[in-house]
């Protein structure tokens, strides 16, 4: 069936607003590693999707899902080895203070649960997030997703702090100055809550500032801000839905790169390589307090044997194929290449990266740093036409977002860089 | 590994409060059709789980998941046949006024989304639910789950109506009198909202009153109540998470049995036979209005090719194996058997059923109808020891909840009934 006919049928069942990538939507039929194939047999290098974390259709994950689905799939109201073994393996990846895990199915559910735990355990309602955050699509989480919500929707229980962007801030913002600036913003939010009679439940932050397009923000910026939140009675929730599971190369979790032990950590997208699997890891006493008060808290599909088999297979592949180290090494290789492109192309204002997570900021003028939003849109679509999939992000939607599956090699990097060089050269 | 060692390890990762069935938890290792097997090789008749809707590990569903997982699993931001075909097949099961579907992963997410649509499209916040409802575990949904929330947690935007229980109401409550009583309760809730200055967004109701233990409530009770809600500016959300997909035998959806076309329908548990799959089906203009206002609404895993393959395989099996008709026929057979048990056992106060959904209310005295809560607990555990899995529910937790997978046969029914007869006889 042609794409237009399929699109018309899609509109008839999903409506016209269900989001699609690219001006010319991509009709995919097959995936393999870092490759995607469309209905006409064209091949695309996937330099965007972090859900197929260890590669599209990794045979080990597929086998784990298929075998367990054929054996047993029930809820955690029965005893089963998988949820216990997976829980043990997952917790071994965290600071020992984080001793409990609760499983659910999506990043939205993980952030919902973390907000419930934070609010019920602190007795406070106030949540601080950044001014361009996205944490999911459920009502309470949308309020803390300033990327999509209006101040009216956020109400009096959510306050945002500005995104402090080292590229756009006045010249010499040292790491120390950045840390001070963030701490001051947090203090301002706390003071504003207090003036409103609202207690602070916590700070909810993506560990890679993904929606802000700041994956390489200096590690030190967070510690002092978190200290202020805790002194005000709140907790720190690290959202690892985008950055977790080794993507940053140097560390398995983004919060480890930032040198802070969170009170709660949420995870999702890459966790089951596409199988709907998510979770909250938290300080033992915090999770136990919430669970004691809510003994009927239950997630029907969360932590089921199939989901946990998928999760364990992802950990197996990450370990056996050395994918975190690959993210570090290939990440550096790509970053070098992007810096070369910045030197060659007037439109590339800034290049940032951490492991296999990159932001390429396009500007109309390198001095004025005017956001080149329409150029970014054109580049994303032109890359797609030339067989490389990326997207864009940021306050001005002018930042190329590059976040490939973890088995991305230097050969794949060369194709990405050469295609981007071509597209930028043709502007 | 012994159950006690596994339980200790489970406590260490999930904490002690993660809910488990039965005084002596069941360590399961395998499932097949209506059968579950524990680590010691014991076999159990599953007369409780509605998630493995077409039977545990149905080979057709397993194959669909395995094949699609090996081929492609991406999000709905790309065009794919599966989400379109599944959407078409699903919508064909509804009144034509319900023309759009939005996919997500869990019943909680479906009810979250339905509440968001209802509230954003009506411009009102007030939600009416029953006094013993459960709709999920996210913050907004917990507020409408009076089974778990306190009046303080529900706040001023959620009001409950009493569960009108024909068994416990004074003698001759005709269907007409019941309909009038429900309509009057709805009106009371609407008036109370209005006195508070809160507009009515909608009525959220499980189509089988599952948590109330009233699967056979007379069909006519709902129409007048819904009319009042609509006149007040609200919508009707039918929660089909427990009852949907043919369970009631006479109809594919619970709301069809009740003769009302909802504005929004939520579905989950049985939809993917255990694969995390859920959705909202709604009136075309309502969903389109919400989607136009929230064009970035997106669910990463919702409607992906694997989930939709699982969903289509469930529909295939339901159709090819005639499972809705089986639910009707075997449901009547079980109901007859339960009525015989009621005649023989003083403790069985009432027996109710609709298709393969049964409620057996245990009482200390048939005249006084005193809830036999502890007896119900004992019966559930004793049934488990004798190899038949059921649970309990209801305002007083004294109602045996029997809700087997759909391929339940008369032979399985005979085992269920004989075992229950034995257990009740041994009280």
Interface residues (C-beta under 8 A of the other chain):
Chain A: X1 X3 X6 X7 X9 X10 X12 X13 X14 X15 X16 X17 X18 X19 X20 X21 X25 X26 X27 X28 X29 X30 X31 X36 X49 X51 X52 X56 X57 X59 X61 X62 X65 X66 X69 X70 X71 X72 X73 X74 X75 X76 X77 X78 X79 X80 X81 X83 X84 X87 X88 X91 X99 X100 X101 X102 X104 X105 X106 X107 X108 X109 X112 X113 X115 X116 X137 X138 X139 X140 X142 X148 X268 X269 X273 X274 X275 X276 X284 X287 X288 X291 X292 X294 X295 X296 X297 X298 X299 X300 X301 X302 X303 X304 X306 X307
Chain B: X1 X3 X6 X7 X9 X10 X12 X13 X14 X15 X16 X17 X18 X19 X20 X21 X25 X26 X27 X28 X29 X30 X31 X36 X49 X51 X52 X56 X57 X59 X61 X62 X65 X66 X69 X70 X71 X72 X73 X74 X75 X76 X77 X78 X79 X80 X81 X83 X84 X87 X88 X91 X99 X100 X101 X102 X104 X105 X106 X107 X108 X109 X112 X113 X115 X116 X137 X138 X139 X140 X142 X148 X268 X269 X273 X274 X275 X276 X284 X287 X288 X291 X292 X294 X295 X296 X297 X298 X299 X300 X301 X302 X303 X304 X306 X307
